[in-house]
């Protein structure tokens, strides 16, 4: 997915890992990486910080990204021991509070929620008032059982990747401290290099002016916020493709702006 912190752009290609135990005595895990479907693993990273992880117990319908979702509520069962969710206000949302990921791997929607109400003492929470499709992610309907991960930077581990990882299936195994690797949790995903994919532009417009085509757009920065935004350190420009459906498309690369 897109980077969570501006400093993460310095790592270039990378992926995020979130882990949690199911019992209060959990003291951390070792996360290993395999390039051959789990036949062999190499060292990855270890963490003793539990992320807040759970799953939806109700369907969350789709909603447009362009305006807040005040219509829907959803219940989430949090599996992380002793974890609590917090209510915030709209100013808190604008300051990146309550950022969460629905789904896993490359099938993610990043959301924010304003209201969090405990339903029982076994980790069931009701969430409401969402901002959908954050950080350029696509909105969609999410079924019961969809993984939910609170994106707290201190609980999410960033692991550098390499250019040769793009397009490969990466298999991860997380083994809790004190247990056998054979009992570890295994997940796989195709690596797309999301931390270095630029955001889609906004306000794309085109018009003819005599024999010329005039195209304009507004860039969307990946780092910073508010009026102080910028492209990533490796951004080199935009590619504009003109296609009339008959002749070969004309491709124009612009300078970085």
C-alpha positions as MATLAB code, in Angstrom:
seq = 'XXXXXXXXXXXXXXXXXXXXXXXXXXXXXXXXXXXXXXXXXXXXXXXXXXXXXXXXXXXXXXXXXXXXXXXXXXXXXXXXXXXXXXXXXXXXXXXXXXXXXXXXXXXXXXXXXXXXXXXXXXXXXXXXXXXXXXXXXXXXXXXXXXXXXXXXXXXXXXXXXXXXXXXXXXXXXXXXXXXXXXXXXXXXXXXXXXXXXXXXXXXXXXXXXXXXXXXXXXXXXXXXXXXXXXXXXXXXXXXXXXXXXXXXXXXXXXXXX';
ca = [
       0.000    0.000    0.000;
       1.030    3.646   -0.009;
       3.460    4.748    2.680;
       2.171    5.525    6.175;
       4.924    7.990    7.123;
       6.936   10.448    5.040;
      10.169    8.882    6.298;
       9.127    5.524    4.820;
       9.654    6.966    1.331;
      13.398    6.902    2.031;
      13.299    3.088    2.066;
      12.078    2.920   -1.527;
      10.428   -0.438   -2.205;
       9.145   -2.014    1.008;
       6.191   -3.798    2.571;
       4.393   -3.497    5.895;
       3.886   -6.342    8.349;
       1.424   -6.376   11.256;
       1.281   -9.248   13.750;
      -0.481  -10.003   17.013;
      -0.894  -12.871   19.411;
      -4.227  -14.237   20.593;
      -3.291  -14.544   24.288;
      -2.297  -11.945   26.830;
       1.076  -13.609   27.446;
       2.174  -13.130   23.808;
       5.666  -11.630   23.751;
       6.446  -11.215   20.059;
       7.036  -13.043   16.810;
       9.620  -13.672   14.131;
       8.479  -12.963   10.573;
      10.315  -14.854    7.831;
      10.151  -14.532    4.045;
      10.107  -17.253    1.387;
      10.530  -16.870   -2.374;
       9.625  -20.485   -3.179;
       6.171  -20.887   -1.692;
       7.343  -21.835    1.794;
       9.891  -24.529    0.928;
      12.705  -22.359    2.312;
      12.606  -19.279    4.514;
      15.107  -16.489    5.071;
      15.322  -14.164    8.043;
      12.923  -11.243    7.986;
      12.224   -9.203   11.089;
      11.091   -9.666   14.663;
       8.688   -7.559   16.679;
       7.331   -7.553   20.205;
       4.650   -4.926   19.509;
       1.155   -6.244   18.852;
      -0.895   -4.539   16.174;
      -4.644   -4.179   16.718;
      -6.041   -6.862   14.409;
      -9.535   -8.298   14.020;
     -12.218   -9.077   11.459;
     -15.577   -7.757   10.343;
     -18.593   -9.545   11.762;
     -20.971   -7.634    9.486;
     -20.935   -6.571    5.843;
     -19.620   -3.056    5.198;
     -21.303   -1.819    1.967;
     -19.448    0.251   -0.622;
     -19.523    4.035   -0.422;
     -18.007    6.797   -2.600;
     -14.628    8.132   -1.584;
     -15.561   11.758   -2.248;
     -17.624   12.388    0.898;
     -17.887   10.873    4.410;
     -19.869    7.675    4.917;
     -22.417    8.663    7.558;
     -24.868    5.976    6.430;
     -23.212    2.706    7.414;
     -22.056    1.088   10.639;
     -20.098   -2.134   11.019;
     -19.110   -4.401   13.884;
     -15.521   -5.603   14.266;
     -14.254   -8.403   16.483;
     -10.784   -7.440   17.750;
      -8.555  -10.448   18.454;
      -5.598   -8.580   19.988;
      -5.735   -9.029   23.789;
      -6.522   -5.907   25.832;
      -6.798   -3.758   22.678;
      -9.215   -0.852   22.609;
     -10.439    1.433   19.852;
     -10.994    5.145   20.412;
     -13.520    7.691   19.222;
     -12.196   10.865   17.628;
     -13.674   13.984   15.995;
     -13.461   15.290   12.431;
     -10.327   17.266   13.231;
      -8.809   14.011   14.454;
      -9.627   12.356   11.144;
      -7.913   15.181    9.278;
      -4.879   14.567   11.480;
      -4.770   10.874   10.456;
      -6.355    9.402   13.566;
      -8.067    5.994   13.397;
      -6.525    4.899   10.104;
      -7.231    1.231    9.376;
      -6.863   -1.311    6.579;
      -9.633   -3.635    5.420;
      -8.415   -6.750    3.613;
      -4.864   -7.996    3.228;
      -2.112   -8.283    0.622;
      -2.916   -6.112   -2.408;
      -6.697   -6.217   -1.826;
      -6.925   -3.341    0.607;
      -9.148   -0.391    1.328;
      -7.751    2.099    3.788;
     -10.409    3.820    5.869;
     -10.787    6.092    8.856;
     -13.540    5.837   11.452;
     -14.775    8.480   13.857;
     -17.002    6.575   16.298;
     -15.979    3.404   18.141;
     -18.418    1.872   20.631;
     -17.727   -1.325   22.619;
     -20.511   -3.914   22.279;
     -19.299   -6.591   24.695;
     -16.283   -7.520   26.832;
     -14.940   -9.971   24.262;
     -13.543   -7.468   21.768;
     -16.657   -6.634   19.740;
     -16.834   -2.985   18.626;
     -19.244   -1.010   16.477;
     -17.662    1.545   14.146;
     -19.402    4.390   12.333;
     -18.783    7.609   10.370;
     -16.113    6.591    7.890;
     -13.872    8.302    5.409;
     -13.370    5.724    2.682;
     -10.688    5.050    0.089;
      -7.818    6.774    1.876;
      -4.340    7.038    0.312;
      -5.703    6.295   -3.137;
      -7.150    2.884   -2.245;
     -10.288    1.665   -4.031;
     -13.587    1.502   -2.164;
     -15.695   -1.650   -2.276;
     -18.131   -3.762   -0.269;
     -16.400   -5.900    2.363;
     -17.875   -9.236    3.506;
     -18.048  -10.818    6.942;
     -14.623  -12.128    7.945;
     -12.629   -9.371    6.210;
      -9.394   -8.708    8.131;
      -9.239   -5.386    9.984;
      -5.882   -3.840   10.985;
      -5.452   -0.563   12.841;
      -2.585    1.263   11.130;
      -0.714    2.614   14.132;
       2.820    3.393   12.892;
       4.437    2.179   16.124;
       2.840   -1.256   15.700;
       3.475   -1.731   11.969;
       6.877   -3.012   10.823;
       8.386   -1.728    7.555;
      10.657   -4.242    5.775;
      12.758   -3.141    2.750;
      12.217   -4.994   -0.533;
      14.178   -5.168   -3.777;
      13.399   -4.394   -7.398;
      13.500   -8.099   -8.250;
      10.610   -8.701   -5.822;
       8.102   -6.901   -8.054;
       5.662   -9.393   -9.565;
       6.886  -12.270   -7.397;
       4.764  -14.170   -4.901;
       6.144  -13.574   -1.425;
       5.251  -16.042    1.326;
       5.517  -14.935    4.955;
       5.597  -17.033    8.099;
       5.066  -15.473   11.525;
       6.154  -17.618   14.459;
       5.337  -16.525   17.999;
       8.221  -16.527   20.469;
       8.435  -19.873   22.257;
       6.586  -21.859   19.595;
       7.703  -24.047   16.702;
       7.953  -22.674   13.129;
       5.667  -25.518   12.046;
       2.918  -23.818   14.079;
       3.499  -20.409   12.504;
       0.918  -18.465   10.530;
       1.601  -18.411    6.759;
       0.263  -15.854    4.254;
       1.219  -15.041    0.654;
       0.864  -12.078   -1.675;
       2.095  -10.872   -5.071;
       4.405   -7.916   -4.473;
       3.474   -4.851   -6.574;
       5.720   -2.235   -4.968;
       2.849   -0.162   -3.626;
       5.098    2.045   -1.491;
       6.529    3.536   -4.703;
       3.370    3.788   -6.817;
       2.403    7.428   -7.285;
      -1.138    8.618   -6.638;
      -3.612    9.191   -9.467;
      -3.855   12.795  -10.596;
      -6.912   14.924   -9.915;
      -8.991   17.285  -12.079;
      -7.797   15.860  -15.406;
      -9.108   18.018  -18.278;
      -8.398   18.298  -22.005;
      -9.459   20.702  -24.752;
      -8.582   21.566  -28.322;
      -7.053   24.930  -29.166;
      -6.607   25.170  -32.916;
      -4.430   22.229  -33.920;
      -3.189   21.711  -30.361;
      -4.506   19.644  -27.495;
      -4.204   21.279  -24.093;
      -4.188   18.888  -21.141;
      -4.128   19.903  -17.488;
      -4.264   18.091  -14.172;
      -3.436   18.474  -10.518;
      -0.794   16.220   -9.039;
      -1.461   14.375   -5.788;
       1.544   14.259   -3.477;
       2.530   11.120   -1.594;
       4.266   12.904    1.273;
       3.262   15.830    3.446;
      -0.284   17.008    4.041;
      -2.533   20.017    3.667;
      -0.887   22.735    1.578;
       2.601   21.270    2.116;
       2.752   18.205   -0.126;
       5.294   16.739   -2.520;
       5.910   13.785   -4.771;
       8.098   10.929   -3.632;
      11.867   11.250   -3.811;
      12.005    9.059   -6.949;
       9.219   10.776   -8.894;
      10.398   11.695  -12.417;
       7.318   13.065  -14.170;
       4.008   12.223  -15.828;
       3.186   10.259  -18.975;
       0.343   11.592  -21.120;
      -1.099    9.301  -23.812;
      -3.154   10.662  -26.744;
      -5.249    8.046  -28.536;
      -7.868    8.769  -31.227;
      -8.740    5.089  -31.645;
      -7.235    4.969  -35.141;
      -3.546    5.819  -35.394;
      -0.897    4.655  -32.972;
      -1.175    6.414  -29.595;
       1.111    9.381  -29.017;
       2.947    9.242  -25.697;
       4.444   12.369  -24.146;
       6.576   12.302  -20.991;
       6.558   15.526  -19.016;
       9.138   16.886  -16.636;
       8.608   16.505  -12.918;
       6.136   19.165  -11.799;
];
